[in-house]
């Protein structure tokens, strides 16, 4: 079931879908406590639910609401055995599933009499235990569901900062059940608490599931199809190669859909019309100016940059990162006193080589911590991508040095909670272009001698700078020289970020956008410009395809420019190297839009 990243914190506006992430983790009657004590909603155990009248009432209210929406059809009730017999006789497929209730307590950390504490009931499909008429595991259509990327979300923000534009957001109300469930008929068994009294004469009653209820393996696909069909009917068109991202040419509106989160930007005068069209067939909350989306606080304001008045957006991930620190302390039985100030997230690995290489004690929980931090890093803390990627590659060979490096990352996060990523736009659309930085270290991994590719994408103009995406990835090959490693990084940058960005911004800016690729290695530029290098004759054997393809891109696509960038202005440098010098680290942070001081 496609859902937002499980590590993302939920906003107060997500009342109807706060438990979506928990659904995918709880497929049985036993309901366990959440793995982190900093979660917004606490799941109740079955025993707690049965002993609490308010919890039972919350489940009854949820079941009644779903029934009124036509999620399941009580009039189709039959004995399960009869449905099985008819399906076998006719040679047709049917699926069987159980609906089970869960209940969570929002604001459980508050005082008992606090009005902020309340129970929220949910009824979900036990999607991991669905059977067919032969009692075999059910086979589904495997409808692919692909929410918009985080880069698409930032692109909406960047477009919304252009003078005369604005950014708004809203949530779909009980998103999945707004769409019809197609495919193989699904017969569901309701829990006793939700069964009508008239069913008392049935031994094993089942009825048809009509809507794409949470937990059904194909629910996300049908919801996405429902959204897509409606949006295209009202004038939106899909941005090529950008799933769940849409452009309305007449209203000049850019929209991204991330499961049940809708974020749209464009001319302020057209926003109301755009939402009115969307809400004709999709039930949503009232649209509001963007404030908190995908677990990240968005602060939009006017500021002065270099004497020019610009619109700026600030991404604040502090509450989420505090959860990451608290989770680490809880899982390691440490306290905040164990976290020392750290100005960079890296240790000098050369000084760790003499340590005994034993299996690290933090290996069992390392993946939980790293993947939780990774969400925040990808969304608004690009400075964490390199340390997280480096440690994630060592999960299966975790040693005591990895314990030290993970602890250092947590110390750095705790010391940099006020670091925020910012982007600003102060130019007209015709003055904006895409700038792409690609960089690589050389044999930076002490164990494998492999290099790391760094990619940083931003929107730039004379008075504009907006970070859109960043990548830090260990290369899959060993390079013999810096130019080789740079070629691999350039291929990653152009192929995965540069050319797709042109697809989006050509449509949004309604012109041929220029992509400026920044390279700080002269030898690499020479190779990419000529397509060959007589002093590195082995490259045709090791990187022939990369060189030929990049040479073709830079020489045959006039909108793609290859430019030399001085090393001290290479923004992707922070994504490739382990900085231990605080001064160099601070300068690198500024190049990707991360600042410490808070403007008033």
Residue, then its C-alpha position, 0 to 999 in steps of 0.5 A: x500500500x503506497x503511503x507517505x514515508x513512515x518516518x515522516x512526522x504528521x501535522x495536526x491537519x492530517x487528522x483523517x490519515x494520521x494512522x495510515x503509516x501504522x496500518x501498514x505495520x499492523x496487519x494482525x489483531x495484536x496491536x503493539x506499541x509504536x517503536x518510537x516514544x515520540x510518535x504523535x498518536x499512540x496505538x492501543x492494544x486490543x485489551x485497552x480498546x475493549x476496556x475503554x468505552x470511548x475507544x469502542x465508540x470511536x471505532x463504531x463511529x468510524x465504521x458507521x462513517x465508512x458504511x454511509x460512504x458505501x465502502x462496503x455493501x451490507x445488502x450483499x451479505x452471504x455465507x462465505x462457503x456459498x461464495x466459494x462454491x459459486x466461484x468454483x462452479x463458475x470458474x471465477x476468482x474472488x478474494x476474501x479479507x478480514x476487516x479489523x479495527x484499530x484505535x489510536x490516542x492522539x495527544x497521549x502525552x498530554x494530561x488526562x483531562x486535556x481536550x487535546x487527548x482524543x481517540x481515533x478509530x480506524x477500520x482497515x483491510x488485513x492486506x497481508x492475509x487475503x485468500x482466494x476461493x481455493x484458500x491460496x494467497x490472493x494474487x493482485x493486479x499490482x497497480x503501481x502507485x507513485x506519489x510525487x517526489x520531494x523534488x516536485x514538492x520543492x518545485x511547486x514551492x519555487x514556482x510559488x515564490x515568483x512575484x504574483x504567485x502563491x502556494x497553498x495546500x490541502x488534504x484529501x478527506x479519507x483519500x483512498x475510500x473516495x475511489x472505487x475498488x475494481x479488479x477481482x471482487x473482494x468479500x470482507x468479514x466484518x468484526x463482531x462490533x460492526x456486524x448488524x444484528x440481522x447477521x446473527x443467523x449467519x455462521x460466517x457472513x461476508x459482504x462485498x468491499x466497494x471502495x479502496x479501503x486502506x490496507x488493500x494492496x491495490x487501494x493506492x493504485x485505484x486512488x491514484x487512478x481516480x485522482x489522475x482521471x479527474x485532474x486530467x478531465x478538468x484541464x491538468x496535464x501530467x508533467x512528462x516523467x514526473x508522476x503525480x505532478x500536474x500543470x494547468x496551462x490555462x490557469x498557470x497552476x503547478x500541482x503535486x499530489x503526495x498520497x492525500x497531500x495536495x500542494x499547488x502554486x501559481x498566480x494568486x488570482x487563479x488559485x481559487x478557480x483551481x481548487x474549485x475544479x479539483x474539489x468537484x470530484x475530490x473531497x478535501x479540506x479547505x485550502x490554506x496557505x502552505x505552512x506544514x507539508x509532509x512533516x516539514x514546516x514551511x515559512x514564507x516571507x519577504x526578505x532583502x538579499x543583496x539589496x533586492x526584495x525577494x520572496x523566501x521560503x524556509x524549511x524547518x525540520x527541527x521537531x522531526x530531528x528532535x524525534x530522531x535524537x530522542x529515538x536514538x537515545x531511547x534505543x541506546x539507553x543514553x541520555x542527552x548528557x552523552x551528546x557532545x557538541x559537534x560542528x560537523x557530522x564526521x569523524x576523522x576515519x584515519x584515526x579510527x583504523x587502529x580500533x579493533x574491528x568488532x561487530x558494533x553494538x548498535x547494528x540491531x537499531x542502526x537501520x531504524x535510526x539511519x532511515x528515519x534521519x534519511x527522510x529529514x535529510x532528503x526533505x530539507x537537510x541536504x548536509x546529512x545525506x553524505x554521512x547517512x549514505x556512507x553509514x547505510x552502506x555498512x549496515x551488513x558489515x557494521x563494526x565498532x567504528x560505525x557505532x562511533x560514527x553514528x553517535x557523531x551524526x546524532x551529536x551533530x544533529x543535536x547541535x544543529x537543530x536550528x539549521x534550516x534550508x532556505x530558497x528565494x526567488x526575486x526574478x521574473x520567469x524569463x531570468x530563471x535557469x536550472x543550475x546542476x552541480x556534479x562532483x566526486x571525491x577520488x577513492x574516498x572509501x577506505x575499504x573499497x577504494x570507490x568514489x562518491x558522487x555528489x549531485x546538487x540541483x537548484x533554480x538560479x537567477x540574478x536575484x534567485x537561489x532555490x535548492x531543489x534536490x541533492x544526491x550523495x551516492x557511492x559509485x558502483x565502480x572503482x575509478x583509476x583517477x579523478x577525471x574517471x570519478x567525475x565522469x561517473x558523477x556527471x552521468x548520474x547528475x545529467x541523467x537522473x536530475x538534469x534532463x528530467x528537470x528540463x521536462x518540468x521547467x520547460x512546461x512551467x516557464x513556458x520556454x526552453x529552459x537552460x541547464x547549466x552543468x557546473x564541473x570543477x575538473x578541467x580534464x573532465x571538461x576536455x573529455x566530455x567536450x571532445x569525446x576522447x582523451x589520448x592520455x587516458x586511453x583505457x577510458x573507452x574500455x571502462x567508461x565508453x558509454x558514459x563518455x559517448x552519451x555525455x559528449x552527445x548531450x553537451x554537443x547536440x542539446x543546445x539547452x544543456x551548457x557545460x561550464x567550468x566551476x571553481x573548486x571553492x564554489x562547487x556546491x556538490x562538494x559537501x555531498x562527496x567528502x567527509x569534512x572535519x574542518x568546521x570552517x570549510x563545512x560552514x562555507x559548504x553549508x552556505x552553498x546549498x542554502x542551509x543557514x544557522x541564523x534565523x532572520x527576524 
